[in-house]
Amino acid sequence: QVQLVESGGGLAQPGGFLRLSCAASRSSSSIYTMGWYRQAPGKQRELVAYIISGGRTTYYADPVKGRFTISGDNAKNTVYLQMNSLKPEDTAVYYCHVTTTSGNTAWGQGTQVTVSS
């Protein structure tokens, strides 16, 4: 099964930036989609963005459109979430999620993103 390791979370000021990464334990050729979800205190987990293997298709939730960018690096079996122009509302635990070509799914351990002055 695919295992995911997330990194890049931390503290940022409003208007700042962070870059999250999610590294998969197997070749990206086995992965169909990778996405990022987030869950803020008192709120349901929501989809932030996803990308289909090869970068042919991407999706962004309305609150992050124009500010976040999802991308992949096949050589490193890694997907990134570049988060620019951060807002306090972006504060949440961010989770990486994958689906594979064989129908399996996996979640990362979550990484905390806090945007505050």
Buried (B, 14 or more C-beta within 10 A) or exposed (E): EBEBBBBBBEEBEEEEEBBBBBBBEBEBEBBBBBBBBBBBEEEEEEEBBBBBBEEEEBBBBEEBEEBBBBBBEBEEBBBBBBBBEBBEEBBBBBBBBBBBEEEEEBEBEBBEBBBEE
